[in-house]
Amino acid sequence: MAGIGIDLTGKKALVTGGSRGIGRAIAIRLAEAGCDVAINYLRSRAPAQETAKAVEAYGRKALTYKVNVAQVDKLDGMFDTIQEEFGGLDILVSNAASGVIKPAMELTRRHWHWTMDINAAALLDLAQHASKLMADREGHIIAVSSLGAVRAIPNYAAVGASKAALESLVRHLAVELAPQGIRVNAISAGVVDTDALKHFSNRTQLLDESARRTPAGRLTEPSDVADAALFLTSPLARMMVGQTMVVDGGYSIMG
């Protein structure tokens, strides 16, 4: 990434779901640009530590913190630690996601609330906490969405609805926080071959068909999403407020 003029030296970032896939790629890209990075994770500690080592390889400070971001009563500890270790926060990337992959007719209220809480409601709680640590800073909040927010995908009813809610929340947060110097945007990633796709029974077919239909000639990779996140945290995107940037190699324009 050398030579593109994006220097985030000294900035402090939090990436939720930062131990794997897209979150890991974003954490490392921000470190490459000069950020110290707090890596939130939910399950296995080992991948989070591997991401932390990758961050530290760029000479940056890394924190790891285990918490389910859908549990609002557990967030205080994470943000208190960030304040103590970093002295504030410049960038929040809300990437942690989960959800029930089932036909709509098989969804229960429990499935629905679990998916909504972690994919959409968590952004509200995270933004409320993060904005306090962004006082007197030029803050950035980025939410990672998906094409399921605007397209019907088999078995994706709950997740798609949660991502649509996420993008709507991004717009409302953007209006409220812009006067405080905090820019809020979203990235809608195309089909990315991450662990999340292992829950799809038609994973191989989905990947093959997506690659075939993508004008760019290949699937979107985590590094592509990370590049978009880096752009949104830079002065180059200073007038992007409340937008959803689609990063999919043209897949979504193919009808």
MIVO-18530 format. One record per residue: x, y, z of N, C-alpha, C, CB in turn. Coordinates in steps of 0.001 Angstrom, whole numbers, padded with zeros to 6 digits, always signed. Atoms other than C-alpha are relative to their C-alpha. Glycine has a CB too. Example, Ala and Ser with C-alpha at 12.3 -4.5 7.8 and 13.67 -1.06 7.14 Angstrom:
<dovos>
+000890-001190+000000+012300-004500+007800+000900+001200+000000-000992+000027+001246 -000820-001190-000060+013670-001060+007140-000770+001090+000730+000414+000462-001415 
</dovos>
This chain:
<dovos>
+000817-001215+000000+000000+000000+000000+000847+001261+000000-000922+000009+001200 -000874-001164-000037+003030+002285-000055-000279+000929-001173+001463-000432-000006 +000102-000982+001059+002735+005490-002002-001396+000512-000288+000544-000564-001214 +001349-000470+000282-001037+005975-001829-000379+001200+000852-000991-001114+000220 +000218-001239-000736-000758+008809+000659-000961-000094+001161-000483+001020-000917 +000873+000143-001156-002881+007384+003478+000862-000364+001205-001107-001077-000252 -000855+000172-001172-001027+007796+006754-000859+000158+001250+001184+001027-000002 +000815-000019-001216-002875+006880+009948+000864-000158+001250-001056-001109-000050 -000931+000153-001116+000166+006968+012215-000557+000639+001265+001358+000616-000347 +000467-000497-001287-000876+007310+015834-001485-000157+000234+000352+001417+000132 +001435+000189-000169-004552+006576+015225-000266-001309+000751-000717-000001-001375 +000393+001162-000786-006358+004069+017426-001292-000580-000575-000180+000377+001499 +001150+000638+000644-008819+001540+015990-000487-001195+000809+000360-000440-001423 +000613+001212-000522-011216-001123+017220-000681-000715-001147-001007+000315+001142 +000636+000816+001029-012212-003922+014853-000703-001155+000683+001035-000513-001047 +000726+001125-000594-014968-006220+016066+000005-001170-000980-001464+000408+000370 -000152+001171+000861-014815-009757+014778+001312+000065-000745-001163-000109-000988 -001268-000292+000671-011193-008939+014042+000982-001144-000069+000649+001117+000670 -000970+001101-000039-009652-012375+014429+000070-000797-001294-000336-000927+001128 +000053+000830+001199-010665-013865+011071-000504+000803-001205-000903-001220+000239 +000641-000490+001219-011620-013131+007478+000130+001482-000252-001415-000336+000034 +000020-001424+000329-012643-009585+006630+000517+000836+001162-001416+000443-000378 -000451-000770-001157-012091-008300+010166+001504-000040+000165-000659-000512+001253 -001460+000140-000094-008544-009658+010265+000695+000835-001075+000412-001485-000132 -000612-000755+001093-007743-008134+006868-000056+001500+000269-000697-000322-001327 +000131-001432-000304-009041-004730+007980+000956+000397+001116-001452+000343+000396 -000894-000307-001114-007114-004837+011260+001445+000127-000481-000105-001081+001085 -001380-000021+000492-003874-005616+009438+000233+001179-000934+000330-001311-000720 -000155-001130+000906-004450-002991+006749+000111+001318+000773-001177+000058-000979 -000072-001217-000811-005066-000305+009387+001343+000088+000711-001146+000038+001025 -001323+000010-000635-001890-001359+011202+001080+000375-000999+000300-001378+000606 -000966-000316+001056+000017-001164+007941+000054+001502-000261-000357-000747-001295 +000062-001451+000220-001149+002447+007629+000393+000795+001232-001392+000399-000431 -000495-000693-001176+000003+003247+011171-000853-000079+001244+000186+001378-000326 +000918+000070-001145-002890+002376+013528+000438-001009+001055-001388-000351-000479 +000053+000998-001056-002746+000719+016887-001402-000598-000065+000322+000620+001432 +001284+000659+000246-005554-001848+016807-000420-000880+001173+000074-000837-001271 +000633+000895-000960-007852-003426+019376-000824-001015-000784-000891+000791+001026 +000630+001084+000746-009094-006791+018126-001020-000693+000894+001058-001013-000517 +001058+000681-000735-012439-007981+019428-000258-001374-000620-001296+000849+000010 +000337+001336+000504-013288-011678+019158-000996-000641+000958+001281-000894-000154 +001033+000645-000801-015949-014047+020467+000415-001386+000473-001280-000094-000792 -000233+001397-000345-014689-017629+020418+001473-000305+000265-000510-000888-001105 -001357+000500-000195-011145-018824+019861+001012+001139+000160+000400-000887-001172 -001003-001017-000273-008300-016798+021314+001168-000056-000987+000513-000155+001412 -001188+000174+000840-005607-018231+019035-000031+000847-001270+000148-001451-000373 +000022-000851+001198-006750-016535+015782+000128+001489+000330-001285-000236-000776 -000119-001403-000405-007074-013218+017638+001449+000345+000306-000884+000290+001226 -001406-000232-000301-003512-013566+018885+000840+000039-001273+000523-001079+000941 -000708-000021+001283-002344-014329+015353-000191+001349-000697-000494-001147-000912 +000243-001322+000576-003998-011126+014130+000796+001058+000750-001502+000339+000031 -000763-000954-000808-002396-009233+017009+001482-000015-000385-000161-000319+001498 -001404+000104+000410+001027-010545+015993+000231+000660-001354+000433-001468-000054 -000120-000630+001316+000404-009401+012425-000026+001513+000129-001126-000472-000932 +000042-001441-000264-000483-005932+013730+001336+000467+000570-001153+000346+000975 -001257-000372-000651+002621-005832+015907+001182-000086-000950+000249-000886+001202 -001080+000111+000981+004772-006848+012936+000221+001320-000731-000309-001110-001006 -000143-001334+000599+004139-003330+011607+000442+001039+001022-001314+000436-000637 -000474-000914-001032+005427-001851+014852-001119+000695+000740+000900+001021-000602 +001152-000605-000639+001946-001067+016128-000399-000781+001253-001170+000074-000978 +000490+000645-001208+000325-001857+019456-001301-000732-000301-000203+001031+001130 +001214+000790+000214-002343-004574+019513-000589-000413+001343+000298-001248-000869 +000742+000512-001151-004986-005428+022096-000954-001075-000493-000773+001143+000740 +001052+000967+000315-007252-008464+022103-000999+000013+001144+000585-001441-000226 +001032-000041-001030-010560-008502+023930-001145-000912-000410-000505+001449+000231 +001064+000970+000287-013099-011328+024100-001318+000489+000586+000359-001399+000570 +001335-000363-000468-016741-010261+024284-000981-000149-001158-000024+001455+000567 +001084+000024+000974-020014-010845+022476-000553+001407-000107-001117-001021+000400 +000396-001398+000136-020788-007389+021093-001512+000187+000068+000522+000557-001303 +001447-000103-000138-024509-008183+021230-000422+000131+001466-000672-001215-000630 +000302-000119-001422-024316-008172+025041+000439+001375+000486+000698-001126+000817 -000335-001400-000263-024468-004460+025741+000581+000201+001392-001229+000868-000170 -000492-000157-001369-023825-004905+029470+001454-000424+000153-000860-000799+000950 -001388+000455-000052-020425-006434+028636+000959+000952-000717+000108-001380-000607 -000836-000864+000828-019178-003579+026442+000823+000999+000805-000857+000741-000979 -000722-001004-000785-018108-001204+029201+001442-000410+000239-000698+000233+001331 -001348+000462-000292-015114-003360+030062+000931+000151-001186-000031-001435+000437 -000834-000122+001191-013838-003404+026484+000385+001450-000263-000723-000574-001212 -000309-001403+000289-014112+000342+026018+000812+000648+001114-001284+000782-000220 -000853-000492-001088-012627+001031+029462+001449-000398-000248-000479-000547+001365 -001356+000474+000294-009612-001073+028455+000620+000800-001139-000017-001497-000355 -000501-000788+001123-009284+000789+025160+000388+001405+000467-001060+000077-001122 -000318-001339-000511-009401+004112+026992+001285-000020+000822-001161+000540+000852 -001190+000098-000845-006768+002967+029475+001263-000237-000825-000171-001121+001019 -001179+000389+000769-004424+001464+026872+000315+000954-001151-000188-001386-000541 -000186-000840+001183-004969+003804+023916-000224+001484+000271-000930-000450-001088 +000271-001409-000296-006199+007019+025539-001093+000601-000850+001239+000798-000173 +001075-000485+000866-009096+007282+023092-000164-000919-001190+000278+001436-000472 +000282+000834+001169-010408+005928+019823-000274+000896-001201-001206-000946+000266 +000213-000747+001240-010331+007198+016240-000874-000738-000993+001317+000314-000640 +000666+000810+001031-011802+004319+014235-000706-001182+000652+001020-000499-001065 +000745+001190-000379-014512+001772+014934-000435-000711-001268-001225+000354+000894 +000490+000825+001097-015087-001041+012448-000900-001068+000597+001178-000638-000818 +000977+000959-000510-018258-002949+013299-000147-001117-001024-001379+000686+000290 -000073+001091+000971-017591-006214+011518-000575-001306+000541+001436-000215-000422 +000478+001256-000576-018659-008953+013955-001416-000295-000476+000045+000054+001539 +001309+000368+000539-021614-010841+012525-000282-001463+000271-000074+000288-001510 +000446+001378-000145-023602-013993+012973-001406-000065-000589+000030-000476+001513 +001366+000074+000504-027065-015201+012123-000410-001408-000332-000154+000863-001209 +000583+001303+000287-029350-018089+011391-000287-000104-001494-001293-000224+000828 +000190+000236+001429-029261-019427+007841-001094-001051-000178+001335-000456-000683 +001152+000892+000167-032720-020899+007304-001034+000678-000881-000618-000381+001373 +001124-000609+000714-035760-020389+005085-000852+000821+000966-000862-001086-000693 +000803-000867-000854-038033-017655+006411-001091-000768+000729-000616+001109-000820 +001085+000755-000603-040788-020184+007086+000454-000895+001155-000668-000835-001047 -000517+000824-001091-038500-022031+009507+000611+000830+001125+001031-000966-000532 -000600-000863-001013-037306-019023+011501-000898+000131+001221+000289+001378-000582 +000709-000266-001247-038280-018616+015137+000336+001417+000472+000371-001055+001090 -000320-001312-000564-038375-015408+017153+001401+000019+000607-001034+000388+001059 -001353+000076-000565-035217-016596+018884+001054+000173-001093+000207-001345+000728 -000905-000173+001137-033448-016919+015515+000066+001463-000413-000450-000867-001187 +000117-001383+000473-034677-013471+014534+000727+000973+000922-001471+000397-000114 -000595-000950-000938-033618-011650+017693+001508-000198+000123-000654-000136+001370 -001447+000249-000040-030214-013352+017832+000694+000692-001177+000291-001525-000026 -000605-000556+001209-029467-012286+014264-000047+001523+000007-000705-000538-001242 +000145-001454-000045-030788-008736+014669+000914+000623+001052-001452+000377+000284 -000791-000574-001089-028996-008174+017965+001474+000111-000354-000159-000831+001252 -001438-000023+000257-025523-009093+016774+000352+000738-001295+000534-001419-000059 -000322-000605+001294-025739-007766+013199-000417+001461-000110-000654-000780-001097 +000490-001366+000142-027676-004527+013664+000029+000766+001320-001408-000012-000553 +000082-000720-001270-028367-003592+017274+001375+000260+000604-000851-000778+000985 -001342-000175-000563-024716-004073+018218+000658+001279-000500+000877-001198-000343 -000592-001230+000533-023740-001178+015942-000434+001206+000824-000395+000195-001476 +000490-001118-000800-025942+001174+017956+000749+000081+001324-001506-000136+000250 -000700+000018-001287-024369+000107+021242+001475+000366-000164-000128-001382+000654 -001414-000298+000237-020850+000228+019823+000214+001471-000318+000540-000859-001136 -000133-001413+000378-021374+003669+018303-000195+000907+001208-001015+000363-001098 +000223-000813-001191-022731+005044+021571+001220+000008+000896-001206-000505+000771 -001217+000076-000808-019655+003825+023425+001179+000671-000697+000340-001456+000307 -001175-000493+000720-017126+004668+020731-000007+001519-000144+000075-000643-001373 +000071-001442+000222-018371+008212+020135+000514+000776+001209-001434+000417-000315 -000503-000663-001203-017497+009091+023741+001525+000028-000002-000517-000707+001265 -001456+000066+000054-013902+008013+023131+000562+000776-001185+000453-001444-000071 -000421-000761+001172-013816+010010+019888-000126+001504+000205-000811-000417-001201 +000131-001430-000286-014378+013355+021600+001295+000724-000350-000363+000231+001487 -001146-000830+000420-012077+016036+020148+000894-000703-001011+000829+000396+001209 -000735+000695+001042-010965+013602+017426-000850-000011-001265+000372-001446+000442 +000744+000214+001245-011936+013150+013784-000280-001492-000086+000800+000519-001273 +000306+001416-000115-013704+009840+014254-000580-000600-001266-000945-000214+001120 +000542+000752+001133-014712+007174+011784-000667-001263+000523+001117-000350-001033 +000706+001239-000313-017296+004436+012173-000374-000667-001323-001276+000269+000889 +000284+000758+001224-017566+001755+009497-000713-001293+000388+001317-000304-000804 +000725+001250-000208-020126-001051+009456+000160-000870-001235-001503+000263+000300 -000148+000928+001121-019597-004130+007306-001345-000683-000250+001123-001058+000283 +001290+000542+000389-022767-005132+005473+000192-001065-001075-000934+001118-000500 -000091+000969+001078-023570-007511+002629-001105+000260-001009-000084-001439+000542 +000994-000211+001053-025544-007648-000603-001369-000539+000382+000459-000650-001286 +001279+000508-000466-028253-009547+001256-000902+001083+000561+000222-001047+001036 +000814-001113-000478-029427-006172+002545-000978+000475-001063+000889+001153+000436 +000840-000524+001088-030904-005385-000878-000398-001066-001015+000723+001119-000713 +000317+001085+000935-031104-008750-002670-000516-001216+000769+001247-000384-000846 +000504+001228-000613-033040-011920-001881+000960-001143-000283-001417-000339-000521 -000939+001112+000095-030667-014806-001207-000620-001186+000735+001411+000377+000598 +000598+001160-000665-031889-018335-000382+000495-000184+001436+000292-001251-000797 -000276+000272-001413-032032-018983+003390+000615+001179+000747+000915-001178+000111 -000692-001170-000549-030790-015446+004094-000970+001028+000575+000855+000652-001075 +001026-000964-000400-034035-013854+005314+000374+000776+001262-001314-000713+000219 -000319-000675-001252-032939-013097+008874+001258+000859-000134+000181-001023+001119 -001256-000741+000143-029389-012063+007999-000190+001187-000945+001126-000929-000521 +000235-001087+000940-030506-010012+004997-000769+001141+000634-000744-000507-001208 +000778-001040-000676-033082-008151+007072+000855+000744+001019-001228-000611+000690 -000873-000656-000980-030483-007477+009758+000994+000931-000666+000745-001037+000824 -000945-000854+000716-028069-006068+007201-000706+001242-000574+000686-000797-001132 +000773-001157+000449-030806-003833+005766-000205+000977+001157-001365-000445-000579 +000142-000839-001184-031449-002550+009288+001319+000687+000331-000481-000833+001194 -001331-000559-000249-027703-002038+009715+000261+001210-000893+001082-001069-000230 -000260-001098+000931-027465+000142+006605-000897+001206+000283-000203-000473-001439 +000878-001097-000377-030467+002200+007672+000534+000714+001241-001423-000515+000251 -000562-000581-001217-028910+002715+011099+001234+000832-000314+000349-001098+001006 -001181-000760+000417-025683+003850+009424-000403+001405-000453+000747-000739-001137 +000437-001309+000489-027579+006651+007702-000448+000904+001145-001136-000164-001009 +000485-000819-001115-029241+007809+010892+001141+000411+000940-001075-000764+000786 -001161-000351-000816-026032+007651+012918+000850+001065-000686+000848-001244+000288 -000816-000961+000753-024246+009572+010166-000530+001413+000172+000034-000368-001489 +000609-001324-000142-026700+012465+010427+000241+000557+001404-001514-000068-000294 -000155-000465-001377-026417+012639+014208+001450+000284+000375-000569-001019+000946 -001389-000106-000442-022657+012243+014485+000873+000891-000875+000600-001353+000058 -000803-000855+000882-021417+014267+011500+000326+001358+000635-000734+000216-001317 -000335-001295-000624-021698+017564+013439+001087-000102+001066-001239+000604+000618 -001057+000206-000995-019332+016045+016019+001335-000364-000653-000412-001094+000982 -001222+000343+000704-016752+015318+013327+000215-001482-000159+001155+000582+000699 -000095+001451+000148-017497+011603+013211-000726-000410-001274-000595-000735+001241 +000593+000461+001252-018110+010082+009766-000405-001455+000131+000981+000184-001176 +000526+001361-000089-020264+006964+009602-000371-000479-001395-001231-000068+000952 +000282+000593+001309-020392+004744+006515-000043-001520+000122+001065+000433-001045 +000036+001460+000036-020869+001119+005526+000707-000505-001252-001456-000515+000044 -000545+000696+001167-019149-001306+003196-000851-001243-000224+001524-000373+000198 +000760+001190+000367-021306-003868+001417+000895-000882-000853-001319+000370-000757 -000936+000871+000695-019068-006736+000452-000751-000987-000887+000888-000748+001004 +000545+001036+000866-019751-009086-002405+000208-001367+000619+000641+000058-001386 -000204+001359-000500-019428-012846-002080+001487-000191+000304-000503-001065-001034 -001375+000179-000459-016272-013428-000043+000108-001389+000619+000415+001116+001027 -000165+001364-000495-014997-016928+000692+000626+000028+001397+000874-000837-000974 -000440-000008-001394-014792-016750+004494-000673-001154+000739-000327+001364+000684 +000580+001070-000806-015756-019087+007334-001520+000057+000012+000526+000071+001417 +001457-000139-000048-019293-017686+007224-000686-000836-001073-000395+001462-000157 +000622+000759+001090-019950-019449+003920-000071-001495+000274+000756+000234-001277 +000051+001418-000336-019356-022817+005545-001387-000420+000475+001032-000322+001067 +001346+000300-000477-022901-022544+006892-001005-000124-001140-000455+001072+000966 +000879+000117+001156-024346-022514+003375+000151-001387-000611+000313+001099-001048 -000056+001348+000558-025247-025970+002070+000452+000003-001459-001359-000668+000117 -000366-000119+001419-024684-024732-001499+001248+000862-000192-001167+000593-000800 -001176-000874+000017-021337-023065-000745+000781-000078-001306+000912-000349+001148 -000806+000149+001215-019410-024493-003720-000716+000584-001212+000326-001478-000247 +000782-000531+001113-022192-023678-006164-000066+001523+000057-001414-000589+000011 +000080-001445-000176-022519-020172-004727+001299+000683-000416-000326+000338+001452 -001293-000585+000344-018804-019469-005081+000253-000060-001508+001124-000722+000750 -000241+000166+001436-018586-020848-008617-000881+000936-000817-000251-001452-000419 +000927-000848+000739-021674-018990-009829+000333+001476+000187-001436-000275+000442 -000352-001399-000259-020581-015736-008176+001234+000415-000785+000235+000224+001493 -001205-000309+000766-017151-015887-009765-000321+000139-001481+001063-001083+000210 +000367-000043+001421-018717-016570-013155-000724+001292-000354-000879-001196-000357 +000830-001172+000276-021085-013608-012872+000667+001323+000352-001287-000112+000749 -000667-001235-000420-018550-011093-011550+000809+000580-001153+000913-000260+001218 -000726-000595+001123-017360-008719-014308+001503+000108+000229-000550+001362-000286 -001435-000132-000283-014011-008268-012548+000749-001309-000174+000209+000513+001405 -000632+001268+000308-013358-011955-013153+000441-000826+001186+001146+000242-000837 -000350+000772-001196-012857-013107-009572-000897+000426+001147+001498+000191+000375 +000763-000331-001195-014503-013152-006175+000656+001157+000755-000128-001230+000913 -000533-001008-000908-014125-010288-003744+000803-000695+001088-001138+000862+000614 -000853+000567-001036-011334-010975-001260+000001+000910+001229+001439-000204-000528 -000057-000842-001196-010958-009766+002346+000871+001233-000173+000505-000802+001158 -000890-001145+000201-008105-007521+001239-000677+001119-000792+001268-000445-000718 +000737-001015+000744-010456-005732-001183-000874+000828+000942-000862-000654-001093 +000843-000695-000979-012800-004882+001684+000876+000843+000924-000844-001015+000826 -000928-000735-000856-009840-003831+003820+000474+001286-000681+001204-000882+000362 -000409-001197+000738-008697-001406+001103-001096+001064+000044+000337-000356-001462 +001118-000942-000052-012173+000159+001073-000104+000629+001386-001322-000704-000368 +000040-000526-001362-012098+000521+004858+001099+001033+000216+000136-001136+001017 -001108-000950-000112-008707+002214+004681-000359+001313-000692+001292-000593-000609 +000419-001200+000721-010064+004635+002086-000998+000813+000825-000617-000379-001356 +001039-000717-000744-013082+005501+004251+000541+000680+001256-001112-000955+000380 -000586-000638-001183-010834+006344+007215+000988+001103-000371+000697-001042+000864 -000999-000961+000466-008684+008647+005102-000641+001340-000355+000749-000560-001213 +000515-001300+000438-009026+012337+004193-000587-000036-001404+001097+001030+000055 +000534+000107+001349-009794+011183+000653-001514-000196+000000+000670-001145-000733 +001440+000277-000092-013284+010202+001873-000704+000987+000931-000234-001434+000490 +000524-000945-000995-013945+013314+003941-001456+000386-000230+000840+001243+000005 +001382-000382+000271-017266+014006+002195-000921-001205-000208-000051+000891-001217 +000864+001181+000019-018591+010456+002346-000631-000146+001371+000796-001289-000392 +000729+000009-001268-021246+010517+005047-001288-000797-000176-000308+001453+000484 +001217+000795+000033-023895+007856+005604-000171-000835-001249-001161+000882+000143 +000068+000742+001260-023044+005962+002432+000308-001493+000205+000978+000604-001019 -000358+001420+000049-022886+002242+001682+000807-000241-001267-001273-000917+000039 -000902+000245+001127-019903+001486-000533-000044-001483-000365+001460+000442+000344 +000080+001385+000458-020389-001672-002594+001348-000427-000576-001126-000168-001057 -001289+000537+000452-017212-003720-003088-000258-001440-000436+001114+000078+001141 +000385+001340+000457-018144-006682-005276+000456-000315-001421-001490-000150+000081 -000498+000283+001331-016294-006479-008590-001057+000110-001095+000590-001359-000021 +001066-000178+000982-019544-005538-010342-001090-001057+000048+000584+000019-001354 +000966+001087-000075-021508-008626-009275-001436+000512+000094+000311-000884+001189 +001363-000437-000280-024541-006657-008070-000646+000764-001152-000007+000856+001224 +000603-000744+001108-025032-004742-011324-000403-000923-001153+000971+001066-000505 +000265+000940+001085-025534-007901-013351-001428-000527-000035+000937-001147+000103 +001415+000370+000040-029229-008253-012571-000321-001290+000716-000446-000111-001404 
</dovos>
